[in-house]
Amino acid sequence: MTGYVLEARDIGVRFGGVRALHGVGIGLRPGEICGLIGPNGAGKTTLFDVLTGIRRADGGRIVLEGTDITRRSPVWRARHGMRRTFQRQQLFGQLTVTDNLLVAQEWRRGAPAQRRARAAGVLHACGLDTLAGTYAGGLPVGRARMVELARALADPPRVLLLDEPASGMTADERGRLAAVVRHIAEEENCAVLLVEHNVAFVMELCARVVVLDLGEVLAEGTPAEVRADPRVRDAYLGTASAAGA
């Protein structure tokens, strides 16, 4: 496979006797928005943990822009362009929204004014201008998730991994989220991998969708191809539709 900014090959993970991932491969191209869906327990978050270095795989290889990063630390990966949000928000609640974004840029040696300008620009793009001086710990869920996205964008990413970013958001907030993700992909040529249980949101936003089930890639293709796959309907989409996802 060629042309990928991030590529994972034959990833395997076991938790004791439980096989969480088996032979999983996935590649992301610059500027692409790819959805990752599947039932609870399919291995989606485990794959995110492996890609970002939080968990070491039992087998397989990960390549970022031509460099093997399989054994690189999460900090190394972050400083070389990988960003991630989490199912459970990881904001610094005792800091303001602006300071949360400044922390993400702290390792760079650029002038403070440049870092503040980037933070202000990202907050504006995310519709968070009025919350710049608000302490992050008191924000409602939808706003907090958008701040976490803004923090991931504060230091420009090459690869952005979003774990259930639309959870708890209103329809308006989901619309803003989709617009920001499209902008970062199209204007900054960032590759985006999105885990989300809101299937309609994924199918509308993503050009390509990968389906995990029982730790393996069940299907991959355009949203239309995935929707039409009877294996996907049996394993996931029927349940997701019934649940109103």
N, C-alpha and C positions, 0 to 999 in steps of 0.2 A: 504494500500500500504506500502511496506517495502523496505528497501535497498536504500532509497533516501537520498542524502546529503541535498537537498532542496526540499521541497514539499509545494505547495499551494493548498488549498482545498476550493471549493465553493466560489471563489472570486467574489464579486459584487461591481461595481462602477457606480454611477450616476452623471451626470452633469446637475443639474436641473431636467428637465423632460426627459433627454436623458439617456438611459441605455447604458453605455460604455462597461461594462463587466457584464456577468450574469452567475453565477454558474461555473466559470472557474476553472478547476483543472489541475495541471501540476506537474510532479516530475522529478528530475534530479538525476542520479546515478553518483558516482565518476568515472571519466575517460570517461564519455559519452559526445558526441557532438550532441546536439539536435537543429534542426532548427524550427523556428517559422515564419510561412508565412501567408499571407492573404491580401486581398485588402486594399487600403488606408481607414483608418477609422475603421478597424476591431477591434482595441483595443490593438495592439501589444505594442506600446510604453507605453500606460496606464498600461498594465500588468507589464512592466519593472519598471515603477515608483512605483507600489505597492510592487513589490518584493524587491526593494532596499530601500523602506521606504520614498521616496520622496512624495508619495501620500498615504493617509490613505484610505483603502478600506471601503466601507459601510457594508460589510459582508465578512465572511470567515476567514481563518486561514493560517498562514505561519509558517513552521517549518524548522529550520536550524540545521542539525546534532542533532536532537532530542529535541531542545530547541524551544519553542514557541516564535517567534520574531515578532508577528503581530503588537505589539505596540512599538517595538524597533526603535531607531532613525537610520537615514542613517549612521551616524558616527559609532554607535555601530556595525551595520551590516558590514561596511567596515573593522573595526578592528577585526572582527571575520571571515574574509575570503571572503566576497562578494565584487566583483569588477565590474565596469561597464564602458562602453564607450557610447558616445552619438551620435545621428544623426548629431548634430552641434558640431564641435570640441570644447573642453573645455580646451585647453592647456594654460599654462602661457606663453604668447607670449614674455614677457620681460625677460624670463629666458632662459638659454641654454637648449638644449635637455637633457644633463646629469642632470642639476639641476631640471628639471621637474620630473625625476625619483627619485632623492634624496628627493624631497618634499614628495613623496608618502611613504617614509620610515621614515620620520622625527619623527613620534610618537614613534618609537621603540628606545630602549636605547642601542642598539648594537653599537660597535665601528664604527666611521666614515669610517674607512678603509673597514670594512665589507659591509657597505651600498654602498660604491663606487664600490666594487668588484661585488656586485650583479647587480648594474646598468650597469656596463661595460659588464657583461655576457649577460644581457638581450638585450642590444644594439647590441651586436655581433649576437645573435640569430635572431634578427629582421633585420639584414643587415643595421644597422644604425651607424656603427663605425665612419664613416667619418663625420657624422653630430653631433658628441658628443658636440662640442663646439659652434655649430650654434644656434642662437637665434630662438626659436620655432615659433615666430610670422611671420617669413619670409618664411616659408616652403610651397611648393606646397601642394595641397589637399591630394594626395596619400601618400606623406611622412609624413604629419601631422597626418593622420589617423594611420599610423604605429607607430608613436611616442606615440599617445594616447594609443594604444594597449600595447606598451612597458611600459608605466607608470602604466597601470593596472596590469602588471605582476611584477613590481619592488618589491612589497611586496607580496610574493607568495600567490596566491588566492586558495581558496577551490571551489569557484563558480565564473564563469566569464560570464557576460552578455554583449553581443556585439550587438549594435544597428546600423545596416547598415554599418559595418566596411569596406566593399569593395567599397562603393560609391566613385566615383572619382578616383579609382585606375586603373592603366594600367594592362594588362594581367600578366606581370612579377610581379608586386606588389601583385596582387591577388594570384599568385602562392606562393610567400613568406608568405603572410598572412595565407594561408591554411596550409603551412608547420609548421608555428609557433603555430597555434591553435592545430594541431595534436600533436605536441611535448608537449605542456602544458597539454593536456588531457592524453596522454599515459605515459609520463615520470614523471609528477608531480601529476597524478591522479585527475586532476581538472575537475569538471563538467562545460560544456560550453553550454549556450543557445544563439542562434544566430538568430537575425532578419535581413533579407536581401531580397531585391526585385530581386536580380539576382538569379532566380530559379535554373539555371544550377549549379551555385556555391554551393547553399544549397544542392542540390541533390547529388553532388559529395562528399561533405565534411561530411555530417551528416549521422549518422546511423539511426536516428529516426526524423520524421518531425511531427509537430503539426500545424494544420491549424485553424486559427481563422476567423470567419466571423460574422459580426454584433454583436460582443461582446461575442460570444459563440464558444466553440470548435466544429468545423465542422467535423474534421477527425484527426486521429492520426495513425501512422504506419511507416513502412520502406518507403524510397523514392519510391520504386516500387509500394507499396500498395497505397500510396497517389496519385501518378500519375494516377493510374488505377481507382480511385474513381470518378464516374461521377459527384457527388456533388461538388468535388473540381474543376473539369474541368469547370463546369458551373459557379461556384462562382469566380474562380480566374485564374486557369492555362490557360484557353483560352485567357483571357485578357492579362496575363503576356507574353504568347508566342507571341501574336500579337504585343506586345510592344517591343519584342526582349530581354526580361529579361532572 
